[in-house]
Amino acid sequence: MNLLIKGGRVIDPSQGIDDTLDVVVENGLVKEIGKGLAAPGGAEIIDATGKYVVPGLIDMHVHLRDPGLEYKEDIISGTKAAVAGGFTSVCCMPNTKPAIDNKAIASYIINKAKSDGFCNVFPVGTITQGMHGDRLAEMGELKESGCVAVSDDGKPVKNSELMRRALQYAAGIGIMVISHAEELELVGEGVMNEGFTSTELGLKGIPRVAEDIATAREIMLAEYVGAPIHIAHVSTKGSVRIIREAKARGVKVTCETAPHYFTLTDDAVRGYNTNAKMNPPLREADDVAAIKAGLKDGTIDCIATDHAPHHLDEKDVEFNEAMNGIVGLETSLPLSLKLVEEGLLTLPQLVEKMSCKPSELLDLVRGSLKAGCVADISVIDPAKQWTVTEASLASKSKNSPWLGETMVGAAAATIVAGKVVFSGR
């Protein structure tokens, strides 16, 4: 498909571009960026006046639940939700049934996404076999089969010696290790952040230090062996400080956070709202402030969603019994645009964290509008108002804490390899 995207504010941090320009796409590739460009033969013309045109958004942390848990989400519904949120690529976590710990499962996901999906899907393999934490997975095989990282997300690797070996081996073959940083002994039977709100609600709390200690361990191991480490879903002020200090002394550490950690506090749990139950849990106002500061000063490299769909029957239960997680693919963009509105980030900085940096860290060869690059493009309408409802969400699951709320900002068009796969709400 040939396209001419006219008159949008083109923002491409990979080239230092931020200007009102046209973009020409031919045969699935970006051909040219400039002013007053002519449409190629048979091109569809997209009027992007008043909109942002950016490298396709990349979510490096989603749960597609396929294979094995398709009643929550599958590759078709998950990628449909992704493109509705402006994402052209997603990286799916391995806590499926069976887990992504071998070539067969990784190949199944890649092939199903190519045949039935709406966007690029890059699988993340496991660190340990079956995510059981006792033996390393065949990381070389996982990389060869198309996995872009390894993680036991949803479970920490408790054995420090095993994690050390995982870091060494992964560094040797050039694959990223993504850590779920959590000290389970401190978590205990906790179900929300430990603090005033948990005490008032009579719910067992999870102390911040459960994340902080695990973050510190991962960084110390990475520093010791000289290997890179990526910390998933950072939620505490302590983790931000530990990561900032590690970066300052040259440790190869990167990290991500999710929109709910810079938008909500544990007050959202009041009323025993299970759609505000997640892992790590929502924290307190000073943690939110620290997350925002970490985004602003570059300590936090990426914004990911940790999209975690669950069936109504797994959320419509008493709080202690509810599953952890919320859907986030379709609300991430408007929530993240608020960071620009508040002056915490510039638009290029936001695009860097939601597209360029995830591509760079995982070597996806995306995140750019340079001539010759695959035409994965997000066209964003910053003024679009829409209400989050169960009907408006493309995901199979509807477990969002923002149900009923009005969002500002949405994808106007999502383009994958030159093909328009979504054209606005």
C-alpha positions as CSV (number, residue, x, y, z in Angstrom):
1,M,0.0,0.0,0.0
2,N,1.2,3.5,-0.9
3,L,0.4,6.4,1.5
4,L,0.8,10.1,1.7
5,I,0.4,11.4,5.2
6,K,0.0,15.2,4.8
7,G,0.5,18.1,7.1
8,G,1.0,16.5,10.4
9,R,3.5,17.4,13.1
10,V,6.1,14.8,12.4
11,I,8.1,13.9,15.5
12,D,11.0,11.5,15.1
13,P,13.7,11.6,17.8
14,S,15.9,9.2,15.9
15,Q,16.5,11.9,13.3
16,G,15.9,15.0,15.5
17,I,12.8,15.9,13.5
18,D,9.9,17.9,14.9
19,D,8.2,19.9,12.2
20,T,5.0,20.1,10.1
21,L,5.8,17.7,7.2
22,D,4.5,15.1,4.8
23,V,5.4,11.5,4.9
24,V,5.4,9.3,1.8
25,V,5.1,5.5,2.1
26,E,5.8,3.1,-0.8
27,N,5.7,-0.7,-0.7
28,G,5.5,-0.8,3.1
29,L,8.6,1.4,3.6
30,V,9.1,5.1,4.4
31,K,10.2,6.7,1.2
32,E,10.5,10.3,2.0
33,I,9.8,13.0,4.6
34,G,9.5,16.7,3.6
35,K,7.2,19.6,2.7
36,G,4.8,19.7,-0.2
37,L,5.4,16.1,-1.2
38,A,3.4,14.6,-4.1
39,A,1.4,11.4,-3.6
40,P,2.8,8.3,-5.2
41,G,0.7,6.4,-7.7
42,G,-2.5,4.9,-6.3
43,A,-1.7,6.3,-2.8
44,E,-4.2,6.7,0.0
45,I,-4.0,10.2,1.4
46,I,-4.3,10.8,5.1
47,D,-4.9,14.3,6.3
48,A,-2.9,14.7,9.5
49,T,-3.5,18.4,10.0
50,G,-3.5,19.1,13.8
51,K,-2.2,15.6,14.5
52,Y,1.1,14.0,15.5
53,V,2.9,11.6,13.2
54,V,5.4,9.5,15.0
55,P,7.3,6.2,14.7
56,G,4.9,3.4,15.6
57,L,4.4,3.0,19.3
58,I,6.1,-0.1,20.9
59,D,4.8,-1.7,24.1
60,M,7.6,-3.9,25.5
61,H,5.5,-5.5,28.2
62,V,2.1,-7.0,27.5
63,H,0.3,-10.3,28.3
64,L,-1.6,-11.7,25.4
65,R,-2.6,-14.9,27.3
66,D,-2.1,-17.0,24.1
67,P,-1.6,-20.0,24.3
68,G,-3.6,-21.6,27.0
69,L,-5.5,-18.6,28.5
70,E,-7.4,-17.4,25.5
71,Y,-10.6,-16.8,27.5
72,K,-8.9,-13.7,28.9
73,E,-7.2,-12.5,25.7
74,D,-5.7,-14.0,22.5
75,I,-3.4,-12.8,19.8
76,I,-6.2,-11.5,17.6
77,S,-8.1,-9.5,20.4
78,G,-4.8,-8.4,22.0
79,T,-3.3,-7.0,18.8
80,K,-6.7,-5.4,17.9
81,A,-6.5,-3.6,21.3
82,A,-2.9,-2.6,20.6
83,V,-3.6,-0.9,17.3
84,A,-6.6,0.9,18.8
85,G,-4.1,2.3,21.3
86,G,-1.7,3.4,18.6
87,F,0.8,0.5,19.1
88,T,2.4,-1.1,16.0
89,S,4.5,-3.6,18.0
90,V,4.0,-5.4,21.3
91,C,6.3,-7.8,23.2
92,C,4.3,-10.6,24.9
93,M,5.4,-12.0,28.2
94,P,6.0,-15.7,28.7
95,N,3.6,-16.6,31.5
96,T,1.2,-18.5,29.1
97,K,0.2,-22.1,29.4
98,P,2.5,-23.6,28.5
99,A,5.1,-21.0,29.1
100,I,7.2,-19.6,26.2
101,D,10.3,-21.7,27.1
102,N,10.9,-23.5,23.8
103,K,11.0,-23.0,20.1
104,A,7.6,-24.5,19.4
105,I,5.6,-22.1,21.6
106,A,7.6,-19.0,20.3
107,S,7.1,-20.1,16.7
108,Y,3.3,-20.6,17.3
109,I,3.0,-17.1,18.6
110,I,5.0,-15.5,15.8
111,N,3.1,-17.5,13.1
112,K,-0.3,-16.8,14.5
113,A,0.5,-13.1,14.8
114,K,1.6,-13.0,11.2
115,S,-1.5,-14.7,9.9
116,D,-4.2,-13.3,12.2
117,G,-2.8,-10.4,14.2
118,F,-3.1,-6.7,13.6
119,C,0.4,-5.6,14.6
120,N,3.9,-7.0,15.1
121,V,4.2,-9.4,18.0
122,F,7.6,-10.2,19.5
123,P,7.7,-13.0,22.1
124,V,9.6,-12.8,25.3
125,G,10.9,-16.2,26.4
126,T,11.4,-17.5,29.9
127,I,14.6,-17.2,32.0
128,T,13.9,-20.6,33.6
129,Q,12.3,-23.7,32.3
130,G,8.5,-23.5,32.8
131,M,9.2,-20.4,35.0
132,H,9.8,-22.8,37.8
133,G,13.0,-21.0,38.9
134,D,15.3,-24.1,39.1
135,R,16.9,-24.5,35.7
136,L,17.8,-22.1,33.0
137,A,15.7,-22.2,29.8
138,E,17.5,-22.8,26.5
139,M,18.0,-19.1,25.8
140,G,20.0,-19.6,22.6
141,E,17.1,-21.6,21.1
142,L,14.6,-19.0,22.3
143,K,16.6,-16.2,20.6
144,E,17.0,-18.2,17.4
145,S,13.3,-18.8,17.4
146,G,12.5,-15.1,17.5
147,C,12.3,-14.2,21.2
148,V,13.6,-10.6,21.8
149,A,14.2,-11.0,25.6
150,V,13.9,-13.4,28.5
151,S,11.9,-12.9,31.7
152,D,10.0,-14.9,34.3
153,D,7.6,-11.9,34.6
154,G,5.0,-12.6,37.2
155,K,7.6,-14.5,39.2
156,P,11.0,-13.3,40.5
157,V,14.0,-15.6,40.0
158,K,14.6,-16.3,43.7
159,N,17.9,-18.1,43.4
160,S,20.6,-15.5,43.1
161,E,23.2,-17.9,41.7
162,L,20.8,-18.9,39.0
163,M,20.0,-15.3,38.2
164,R,23.8,-14.6,38.0
165,R,24.2,-17.4,35.5
166,A,21.2,-16.2,33.5
167,L,22.7,-12.7,33.2
168,Q,26.1,-14.1,32.1
169,Y,24.6,-16.4,29.5
170,A,22.1,-13.9,28.1
171,A,24.9,-11.3,27.8
172,G,27.0,-13.8,25.9
173,I,24.3,-14.4,23.3
174,G,23.1,-10.9,23.2
175,I,19.5,-11.1,24.6
176,M,18.0,-8.8,27.2
177,V,17.0,-10.1,30.7
178,I,13.9,-8.4,32.1
179,S,13.5,-8.8,35.8
180,H,10.3,-9.0,37.8
181,A,11.8,-7.5,40.9
182,E,10.0,-8.7,44.0
183,E,11.1,-10.3,47.3
184,L,8.3,-12.8,47.9
185,E,9.0,-13.3,51.6
186,L,8.3,-9.7,52.2
187,V,5.2,-9.8,50.0
188,G,3.8,-12.6,52.0
189,E,0.0,-12.6,51.8
190,G,-0.1,-8.9,51.0
191,V,-2.7,-7.8,48.4
192,M,-2.0,-4.0,48.1
193,N,0.6,-1.4,49.1
194,E,1.4,-1.3,52.8
195,G,0.4,2.1,54.2
196,F,-2.4,4.2,55.6
197,T,-4.9,3.0,53.0
198,S,-4.3,-0.7,53.6
199,T,-4.6,-0.2,57.3
200,E,-7.8,1.7,57.0
201,L,-9.3,-1.0,54.6
202,G,-8.1,-3.9,56.8
203,L,-6.1,-5.4,53.9
204,K,-2.7,-7.0,54.2
205,G,0.0,-4.8,52.8
206,I,3.0,-5.2,50.5
207,P,5.9,-3.0,51.7
208,R,7.8,-0.9,49.1
209,V,11.0,-2.5,50.3
210,A,9.9,-5.8,48.7
211,E,10.5,-4.2,45.3
212,D,13.5,-2.2,46.4
213,I,15.5,-5.1,47.8
214,A,14.9,-7.2,44.6
215,T,15.8,-4.2,42.4
216,A,19.1,-3.7,44.3
217,R,19.9,-7.4,44.0
218,E,19.5,-7.5,40.3
219,I,21.6,-4.4,39.9
220,M,24.4,-5.8,42.1
221,L,24.4,-9.0,40.1
222,A,24.5,-7.1,36.8
223,E,27.2,-4.9,38.0
224,Y,29.3,-7.9,39.3
225,V,29.1,-9.8,36.0
226,G,29.2,-6.7,33.7
227,A,25.9,-7.6,32.0
228,P,22.8,-5.5,31.2
229,I,19.6,-5.8,33.2
230,H,16.2,-4.3,32.6
231,I,13.8,-3.8,35.5
232,A,10.1,-4.2,34.7
233,H,7.2,-2.1,36.0
234,V,9.1,0.2,38.5
235,S,6.6,1.5,41.1
236,T,8.5,2.8,44.1
237,K,10.6,5.8,45.0
238,G,13.3,3.5,46.4
239,S,13.7,1.6,43.1
240,V,13.9,4.9,41.2
241,R,16.7,6.1,43.5
242,I,18.6,2.8,43.4
243,I,18.4,2.7,39.5
244,R,19.4,6.4,39.3
245,E,22.5,5.8,41.5
246,A,23.4,2.6,39.5
247,K,23.2,4.4,36.2
248,A,25.4,7.2,37.6
249,R,28.2,4.7,38.3
250,G,27.9,3.0,35.0
251,V,25.8,-0.1,35.6
252,K,24.1,-1.4,32.5
253,V,20.6,-1.0,33.9
254,T,17.5,0.2,32.2
255,C,13.9,0.2,33.3
256,E,10.3,0.8,32.5
257,T,7.2,2.0,34.3
258,A,3.5,1.9,33.4
259,P,0.9,4.7,33.2
260,H,-1.0,3.5,36.3
261,Y,2.2,4.1,38.4
262,F,2.4,7.8,37.4
263,T,-1.4,8.3,37.4
264,L,-3.0,6.5,40.3
265,T,-2.3,6.0,44.0
266,D,-3.5,3.2,46.3
267,D,-6.5,5.4,47.1
268,A,-7.9,3.9,43.9
269,V,-8.4,0.7,45.9
270,R,-11.0,2.3,48.2
271,G,-14.3,0.6,47.8
272,Y,-12.2,-2.6,47.4
273,N,-12.0,-1.9,43.7
274,T,-10.4,-5.1,42.2
275,N,-9.7,-3.2,39.0
276,A,-7.1,-1.3,41.0
277,K,-5.4,-4.5,42.1
278,M,-2.1,-5.2,40.4
279,N,1.4,-6.4,40.9
280,P,3.4,-4.4,41.9
281,P,0.6,-2.6,43.6
282,L,-0.4,1.0,43.3
283,R,1.7,3.0,45.7
284,E,1.4,6.4,47.4
285,A,1.7,10.0,46.3
286,D,5.4,10.3,47.0
287,D,6.1,7.2,44.9
288,V,4.0,8.7,42.0
289,A,6.1,11.9,42.3
290,A,9.3,9.9,42.2
291,I,8.2,8.0,39.1
292,K,7.4,11.3,37.4
293,A,10.8,12.6,38.4
294,G,12.5,9.5,37.1
295,L,10.7,9.9,33.7
296,K,11.7,13.5,33.5
297,D,15.4,13.0,34.3
298,G,15.8,9.9,32.2
299,T,16.2,7.4,35.0
300,I,13.2,5.6,33.6
301,D,13.8,4.7,30.0
302,C,10.5,3.4,28.7
303,I,6.7,3.5,29.3
304,A,5.1,0.1,28.9
305,T,1.6,-1.0,29.8
306,D,1.9,-4.3,31.6
307,H,-1.4,-5.0,29.8
308,A,-2.9,-7.8,32.0
309,P,-6.4,-8.9,30.9
310,H,-8.5,-11.0,33.2
311,H,-12.0,-12.4,32.9
312,L,-14.8,-10.8,34.9
313,D,-15.1,-13.9,37.0
314,E,-11.5,-13.4,38.2
315,K,-12.1,-9.8,39.2
316,D,-15.7,-9.8,40.4
317,V,-14.7,-11.5,43.7
318,E,-13.6,-10.3,47.1
319,F,-10.4,-8.2,46.9
320,N,-8.1,-10.8,48.5
321,E,-9.1,-13.4,45.9
322,A,-9.0,-11.2,42.8
323,M,-6.3,-11.7,40.2
324,N,-3.6,-9.0,39.8
325,G,-3.6,-6.8,36.7
326,I,-5.4,-4.3,34.5
327,V,-5.8,-3.8,30.7
328,G,-3.8,-0.9,29.5
329,L,-3.1,-0.9,25.7
330,E,-6.0,1.4,24.9
331,T,-5.5,3.9,27.7
332,S,-1.7,4.2,27.7
333,L,-1.5,6.9,25.1
334,P,-3.9,9.5,26.6
335,L,-2.5,8.9,30.1
336,S,1.0,9.4,28.8
337,L,0.1,12.5,26.9
338,K,-0.8,14.1,30.2
339,L,2.9,14.1,31.0
340,V,3.4,16.5,28.1
341,E,0.5,18.6,29.2
342,E,2.0,18.8,32.7
343,G,5.4,19.9,31.3
344,L,7.2,16.8,32.6
345,L,8.2,15.6,29.2
346,T,8.4,17.1,25.7
347,L,6.6,15.3,22.9
348,P,9.9,14.1,21.5
349,Q,10.9,12.7,24.9
350,L,7.5,10.9,25.2
351,V,7.9,9.4,21.7
352,E,11.5,8.3,22.7
353,K,10.1,6.4,25.7
354,M,7.2,4.9,23.9
355,S,8.8,4.0,20.6
356,C,12.5,4.6,20.0
357,K,14.0,3.4,23.3
358,P,12.0,0.1,23.4
359,S,13.1,-0.6,19.8
360,E,16.7,0.1,20.7
361,L,16.8,-2.0,23.9
362,L,15.3,-5.0,22.2
363,D,16.9,-4.5,18.8
364,L,13.6,-4.5,17.0
365,V,14.7,-2.4,14.0
366,R,11.7,-0.2,14.5
367,G,11.2,3.2,16.2
368,S,12.2,5.4,13.2
369,L,10.8,7.2,10.2
370,K,14.1,7.2,8.3
371,A,13.9,6.6,4.6
372,G,14.0,2.9,3.9
373,C,12.7,1.9,7.3
374,V,9.6,-0.3,7.7
375,A,6.6,2.1,7.7
376,D,5.3,1.4,11.2
377,I,3.6,4.8,12.0
378,S,1.2,6.1,14.6
379,V,-0.9,9.1,13.8
380,I,-2.2,10.7,17.0
381,D,-5.1,13.0,17.6
382,P,-4.2,14.9,20.8
383,A,-7.6,16.5,21.1
384,K,-9.8,13.4,20.6
385,Q,-12.1,12.9,23.5
386,W,-13.5,9.5,24.2
387,T,-15.0,7.6,27.2
388,V,-13.6,4.3,28.5
389,T,-16.4,1.8,28.4
390,E,-16.6,-1.9,28.2
391,A,-18.0,-1.5,24.7
392,S,-15.2,0.9,23.6
393,L,-12.4,-1.5,24.6
394,A,-11.3,-4.0,21.9
395,S,-9.7,-6.3,24.5
396,K,-11.6,-9.4,25.5
397,S,-11.2,-8.3,29.1
398,K,-12.5,-5.1,30.5
399,N,-10.6,-4.8,33.8
400,S,-9.7,-1.1,33.7
401,P,-9.7,1.3,36.6
402,W,-10.7,4.0,34.2
403,L,-14.1,2.6,33.1
404,G,-16.5,5.5,32.8
405,E,-13.8,8.2,32.6
406,T,-13.2,10.5,29.6
407,M,-9.8,10.4,28.0
408,V,-8.2,13.1,25.8
409,G,-5.9,11.8,23.1
410,A,-6.2,8.8,20.8
411,A,-4.8,7.0,17.8
412,A,-6.2,8.5,14.6
413,A,-4.5,6.0,12.4
414,T,-2.2,3.0,13.1
415,I,-0.1,1.9,10.2
416,V,1.9,-1.4,10.2
417,A,4.3,-2.0,7.3
418,G,2.5,0.6,5.3
419,K,-1.0,-0.8,5.9
420,V,-3.6,1.1,7.7
421,V,-4.8,-1.4,10.4
422,F,-6.8,1.1,12.5
423,S,-8.4,4.4,11.5
424,G,-9.7,6.0,14.7
425,R,-12.4,5.7,17.2
